Amino acid sequence: MTRSIGIDVGGSTLRVAEVDLLSGHAQEGMQSIPMPKGAQPDDVLTVLARALERYDSELPVGLAFPTVAQHGYARTAANVHESWIGLDVQREFARRCHRRVLFLNDADAAGVAEMHFGAGRQLAAEVAAGGAAARRVVVLTFGTGIGSALFLDGELWPNTELGHLMLPGVTDVDGEGYAAASVRTRLALDWPAWTQRVNRYLHELHRLLWPDVFILGGAVSERAEEWMPLLESPARLRPAALRGHAGVVGAAWAAVTDRMAR
């Protein structure tokens, strides 16, 4: 199958699109739907099932969600109602939309999209041409929080939740509470002030994981040229290539491969 549907659930917006899995491109007409007030399961799943009515009924769906996603169940709830926790979202949404559904973490979806179609694919081409190895790759998404996807030799370790890492000397908040893109907005930080926080976060991740490359995405990747030159890391730093489409593309890819259903 060369097409599927990707859904990326964010704190304020639900994005839905059909994706060409040969190119990794979301097709024209991506739907951006406001998150229903309260972000409760029944309301969100009803809106999403309605949004799928315009697509070929045979196409499977990948549903990327801000949660630890295990075997179809939501185990945590970030920026959505706590009643998601413990729900078999994969089965419930499949029942509503009458399609095959794969449920996965939103940062994992963005990560696999970058690895297969974006910055990770570019890295692989460089390695094949004789460039430096890139066996250990960490994809980070900076938005309301910090999402993470950890790869070794191209294989994902799902649900890493590295945004909740505590930083040495920072006792009041975790990593995402200190360095997420939303923190820059809330505290009215300029790029140099915010990137000092990101540098501190990247340093701690590098100290613990020793990745070859960090791929940095999320909402702020649209303006990567303004802040990425200010970053410092022993690992190579690359901007995400798919930007705002990464979650949708990765969810659609996972729906067909089924590699994250385990």
N, C-alpha and C positions, 0 to 999 in steps of 0.2 A: 504494500500500500504506500502510495507516495503523497497522500494528503491526510491530515487529521485536524482536530480542533484543539486549540490551547486556550485555557482560562487561567488568568493570573489575578488572584484576589489580593488587593492591597487594603490598607487601612481606610482609604477614602474612595477608591475606585476599583471597579471590576472590569477587567479587559478580556475581550473574547474575540478570537479570530480563527479563520481557517489558515492553515500553514502548509506551504509547499515543502515537503521534507527532503527534496533533492537539493534545493537552494538554501533552505533555512529561512525563507522570507515569509512573513505574515502577509496574507493577501490584502488587497485594498478593502477598505470598509471595516477596519477594526472597530468593534463596539467598545466604547468607554462609558460605563454605567455607574452612577453614583452609588456608593455603599448604602443600603437601606439603613435608616436610623436604628441604632441599637445593635446592628450587625448580628442578629440572632439567626440560628440555622434555618428555620422555616422560611423566613423572609428572604434570606440570601439565596437559598437553593431554589426557591420559587422564581425569583428574578432570573437566575442563571438558566433554569430549564426553559423559560420563555425565550431567552436570548438565543437558544440553540435551535429554535424552530425554523430559522431561515436556512439552515445547512442540511446537506444530504444526510438522511437518517442513518446511512450505513457507516458514517465516519465516527471513529472512536474519539473519546475526549480525555485530555489530561487536565486535571484540576490542581493547580499550584496554590498553596495556601500557607499563611503564616503560622505554622504549627510544626511540632515534631509529628511526622506522619509515619505510622507503623502499621503495616498490613491493613491499610484502609482506614484506620482509626486516627482521630485527632487526639494527641496526648497533652498538648498545651494550647494556649490561646493568647496570641499577641495582637493587640489592637482590635480584637473581636470579642463577642460575648463569651463569658466563661462556660456557657452551656454547650459549646462545641466540644469541650473536653470529654473524652470517652465515647463520642459518637462515631459510629461506623459510617463515615461520610461517603466513602467509596460506594458502599452498597445502597445507602439512602439516595444518593444523587443518581445512581444508575436506575433505581426504581422510578424516579421522577422523570428522567429524560429518555428512558428506554434505549440506552446506548451502553456500550462497553466503556467503563470509566477507570482511569488510574489516578489515584490521589497521592500527592507528594508535597514535600516542603518547597516553599517558593524560592528560597535561595538555591536549593539543589537544582530546581528547574532552570534558573538563570545560569547556574554553573555549567550544566551539561550543554546548554545552548552555546555558551561561549567556547567550550572545549570542542564541540563538534562543528560549529559554524562560524565562530568569531575569533577572538584573540588566541584561544588555545589552538585552533586550526592553523593560524599564522605561525605560532610557535613550532608546531609540528613540522611545518614546511621548512622553517629555518634549521631545525635539527637535522632534517633529511638532507639539507644542503651543506651540512658540516658545521652548523652552529653549535653553541653550548647546549648541553643537555637540559631538559626541563621535565624531570621525572616527577618532582613534587611541586604541585601547583595549588595555590589557595585563591579561590575567587571570592571577593568580598563585595557586597552591595551596600552602599551607604544611602539610607533614606530615613524613614521614621526611626528605624533601628539600624543594626548592622547584621546583615545576613552573611552566612559563610557556606562555602562548599569546598571540600578538601579532596584532592585527587592524587593518586599515586599511579604512575604509568597509565594515566587516562581513566582509571577506575575510581568511581566515587565512593567515599565513606559517607553515607547519608546522615542527615540530622546532627551535624556537628555543633551548631549553636555557639560558635565562638564569639559572637557578639556579647555573650554574658560573661566573658572572661573578666576577672578582676585584675586591675592594674596595680603594680606596686606603688604605694603612697596615695592611692585614690580609694577612700574608704566609704564614700557616700553613694557612689553609683558604680555600675559595671561598665564594661568597655563601650557599649552602645549608648549608655547614659552620659558618657564622657565625650564621645567622638562621632556620634551619628550626624548625618547631615541636618537632621531636625534640631540638633543642639546648636549648630551654627546659626540657624534661623532664629531660634528662641532667644539666644544670648546676643544676637546681632553682631556676631564675630566676622571680621574680614577674613579673606582667604589665608593670609599668613598666620593669624591667631588660630584659626581652625586647623590648619595643617600641622601646627605644632602638636595639637592633640592627636591627630591621625598618626603622626610620626611616633608618638609615644606608644600608641596602640600597636602599630606595625612592629615596633622594636620588640615588644613583649611576645607577639605571635612568632616572630623570627627566633627569639631566644628559646622558645619551647618546641617549635616545629621544624626550623631550618628549611623552609621551602626554597626552591630554585627561583620561583616566580610568584609574584602577587598580581592578579588581574583585578582591577578596581572598577566597579560599576555602580549601578543605582542611579538615582535621580541626578546626582551631581556629575555623572559622566558626560552629560550634555555640555558641560563647561570644563572639561578635563584640562584643556590647555591653560586655564587660569590658575589651577592649583597643583596639578601633578608635578610641574617643575620644582615645586617647593618641598617635595617629599624627599626623605632620606631613608634608604634601606639597603642592607647588604644584598638582598634579593633583587632580581630584576623587577621592574614595575611596568605594567602594561595597562592602558585604558581598555575597558570593555568595548567591544566593537558593535554589539547589538543594541546597547543602551536600553531604552524603554521597552523594546520588543523581546528582550531576552527571556523573561518569565513565560510569556505566551509561547514562544518558539520551543523552549525546553519542555514545557508541559506537553505540547503536541508531539514532540519527538518521543518522550517517555511513554505516551499512550500507545504508540505503535511497537516500540521495542520491548515494553514490559520489564525493562531491566531494573526498575526501582520498586517493583511490586513485592520484593522479598523483604 
